[in-house]
């Protein structure tokens, strides 16, 4: 029975995480298919390239919220499955079945699951993300630094039980940013508000 509950929690978290809010919001607003704009990514940074700051903020908020909701629902329905739900929600965002498994890069949804797991982890995530973003204006760099900070924050704030799943998500998000890392090394990664 416990295994069946875990499968159900994982499936629910995956489906919740797989809702492509960026794509839905841009289509509903008449901004077109987000996958044909900029990087083709369905996350908030690419939504910002449409020139709709409000849509980008809404996408960021909803992608974050679905991650947090998946963890909180798991905690309420079957305590002890929070880490499983966190992992499944981010997998859903990055590899949504509705979009042939071609989704986002997981930064906002990982922040959401971090907040759901323990608010100090989420706070550290947000501070690092926003701090690096403010200093560099490079969205990808801020996101990558934030996901690296998450398992470290879990260990330092007494939530070490969540460090393994956050470390796995860190590896996933970094892998999905491998093209960004190549552009950072080449000095060609675009900055928010800059050309390109």
C-alpha positions as CSV (number, residue, x, y, z in Angstrom):
1,X,0.0,0.0,0.0
2,X,2.8,2.4,0.9
3,X,4.4,1.8,-2.5
4,X,1.1,2.5,-4.3
5,X,0.8,5.8,-2.4
6,X,4.3,6.7,-3.4
7,X,3.6,6.0,-7.1
8,X,0.4,8.1,-6.8
9,X,2.3,11.0,-5.2
10,X,5.0,10.9,-7.9
11,X,2.5,10.8,-10.7
12,X,0.5,13.7,-9.2
13,X,3.6,15.8,-8.7
14,X,4.8,15.0,-12.2
15,X,1.5,16.1,-13.7
16,X,1.4,19.2,-11.6
17,X,5.0,20.1,-12.5
18,X,4.3,19.4,-16.2
19,X,1.8,22.2,-16.6
20,X,3.5,24.6,-19.1
21,X,2.4,27.9,-17.7
22,X,4.7,30.0,-19.8
23,X,3.4,28.4,-23.0
24,X,-0.2,28.7,-21.9
25,X,0.0,32.3,-20.8
26,X,1.7,33.5,-24.0
27,X,-0.8,31.8,-26.1
28,X,-3.8,33.1,-24.1
29,X,-2.4,36.6,-24.3
30,X,-1.9,36.5,-28.1
31,X,1.9,36.6,-27.8
32,X,2.2,33.4,-29.9
33,X,3.9,30.1,-29.4
34,X,6.7,30.6,-26.9
35,X,8.6,27.7,-28.5
36,X,9.2,29.8,-31.6
37,X,10.5,32.8,-29.7
38,X,14.0,33.5,-28.4
39,X,15.6,30.3,-27.0
40,X,12.4,28.3,-27.5
41,X,12.3,27.6,-23.8
42,X,9.0,27.7,-21.9
43,X,10.3,29.4,-18.8
44,X,10.0,33.0,-17.5
45,X,13.3,34.3,-19.0
46,X,12.1,33.4,-22.5
47,X,8.6,34.8,-21.8
48,X,10.4,38.1,-20.9
49,X,11.8,38.1,-24.5
50,X,8.2,38.6,-25.7
51,X,8.3,42.1,-24.1
52,X,5.5,41.1,-21.7
53,X,7.1,41.7,-18.2
54,X,3.8,40.9,-16.5
55,X,3.5,37.6,-18.3
56,X,7.1,36.8,-17.3
57,X,6.4,37.5,-13.7
58,X,3.2,35.4,-13.8
59,X,5.1,32.5,-15.4
60,X,7.8,32.7,-12.7
61,X,5.3,32.8,-9.9
62,X,3.2,29.9,-11.3
63,X,6.2,27.7,-12.1
64,X,7.4,28.4,-8.5
65,X,4.0,27.7,-7.0
66,X,3.5,24.4,-8.8
67,X,6.7,23.1,-7.3
68,X,5.8,24.2,-3.8
69,X,2.2,22.9,-4.2
70,X,3.5,19.5,-5.2
71,X,5.6,19.2,-2.0
72,X,3.0,20.6,0.3
73,X,0.3,18.3,-1.1
74,X,2.6,15.3,-0.7
75,X,3.3,16.3,2.9
76,X,-0.4,16.6,3.6
77,X,-1.5,13.4,1.9
78,X,1.4,11.1,2.7
79,X,4.1,12.5,5.0
80,X,7.6,11.4,4.1
81,X,7.1,11.6,0.3
82,X,8.0,15.3,0.1
83,X,11.4,14.6,-1.5
84,X,9.9,12.2,-4.1
85,X,7.3,14.9,-5.0
86,X,9.9,17.5,-5.3
87,X,11.9,15.4,-7.7
88,X,8.8,14.4,-9.7
89,X,7.6,18.0,-10.0
90,X,10.8,19.3,-11.4
91,X,11.1,16.3,-13.8
92,X,7.5,17.2,-14.9
93,X,8.5,20.7,-15.7
94,X,11.7,19.8,-17.5
95,X,10.2,16.8,-19.4
96,X,6.4,17.4,-19.7
97,X,4.5,14.6,-21.5
98,X,2.3,17.2,-23.2
99,X,5.2,18.8,-25.0
100,X,6.9,15.6,-26.1
101,X,9.2,15.8,-23.0
102,X,10.7,19.1,-24.2
103,X,10.1,21.6,-21.3
104,X,11.9,24.2,-19.2
105,X,15.2,24.2,-17.3
106,X,13.8,23.9,-13.9
107,X,15.1,26.9,-12.0
108,X,11.9,28.4,-10.8
109,X,10.2,25.1,-10.1
110,X,13.3,24.0,-8.1
111,X,13.0,27.1,-6.0
112,X,9.3,26.2,-5.4
113,X,10.1,22.7,-4.2
114,X,12.9,24.1,-2.1
115,X,10.5,26.5,-0.4
116,X,8.0,23.6,0.0
117,X,10.6,21.4,1.6
118,X,11.9,24.0,4.1
119,X,11.5,27.8,3.9
120,X,15.2,28.5,4.9
121,X,16.4,26.5,1.9
122,X,14.0,28.4,-0.4
123,X,15.1,31.7,1.2
124,X,18.8,30.9,0.6
125,X,17.9,29.9,-3.0
126,X,16.1,33.2,-3.6
127,X,18.9,35.3,-2.1
128,X,21.6,33.6,-4.2
129,X,19.5,33.7,-7.4
130,X,18.5,37.4,-7.0
131,X,22.0,38.4,-5.8
132,X,23.8,36.9,-8.8
133,X,21.2,38.2,-11.2
134,X,21.4,41.7,-9.8
135,X,25.2,41.6,-10.0
136,X,25.6,40.1,-13.5
137,X,22.2,40.5,-15.2
138,X,22.7,37.0,-16.5
139,X,19.6,34.9,-15.8
140,X,21.2,31.5,-16.4
141,X,24.1,32.2,-14.1
142,X,21.8,33.3,-11.3
143,X,19.8,30.1,-11.7
144,X,22.7,27.8,-11.7
145,X,24.3,29.4,-8.6
146,X,21.0,29.1,-6.8
147,X,20.5,25.4,-7.5
148,X,24.1,24.8,-6.4
149,X,23.3,26.7,-3.2
150,X,20.2,24.6,-2.4
151,X,21.8,21.4,-1.1
152,X,24.4,23.4,0.7
153,X,21.7,25.4,2.4
154,X,19.8,22.2,3.3
155,X,22.9,20.9,5.1
156,X,23.7,24.3,6.9
157,X,20.1,24.9,8.1
158,X,19.5,21.5,9.6
159,X,17.5,20.0,6.7
160,X,20.2,17.6,5.5
161,X,17.6,14.9,4.8
162,X,16.6,17.0,1.7
163,X,20.2,17.5,0.5
164,X,20.3,14.3,-1.7
165,X,17.2,15.2,-3.7
166,X,18.3,18.8,-4.1
167,X,21.8,17.6,-5.2
168,X,20.1,15.4,-7.9
169,X,18.0,18.4,-9.0
170,X,21.2,20.5,-9.1
171,X,22.8,18.0,-11.5
172,X,19.7,18.0,-13.7
173,X,19.4,21.8,-13.9
174,X,23.1,22.2,-14.6
175,X,22.9,19.5,-17.3
176,X,20.0,21.4,-18.9
177,X,22.1,24.6,-18.8
178,X,25.1,23.1,-20.6
179,X,24.6,25.3,-23.7
180,X,24.4,28.3,-21.4
181,X,27.6,27.3,-19.7
182,X,29.3,27.1,-23.1
183,X,28.1,30.6,-23.9
184,X,29.3,31.8,-20.6
185,X,32.8,30.5,-21.3
186,X,32.7,32.1,-24.7
187,X,31.4,35.4,-23.3
188,X,28.3,35.3,-25.5
189,X,25.6,34.6,-22.9
190,X,23.0,37.4,-23.2
191,X,22.2,39.7,-20.3
192,X,18.7,40.7,-19.2
193,X,18.1,44.1,-20.8
194,X,21.0,43.7,-23.2
195,X,21.0,43.0,-27.0
196,X,20.5,39.4,-28.0
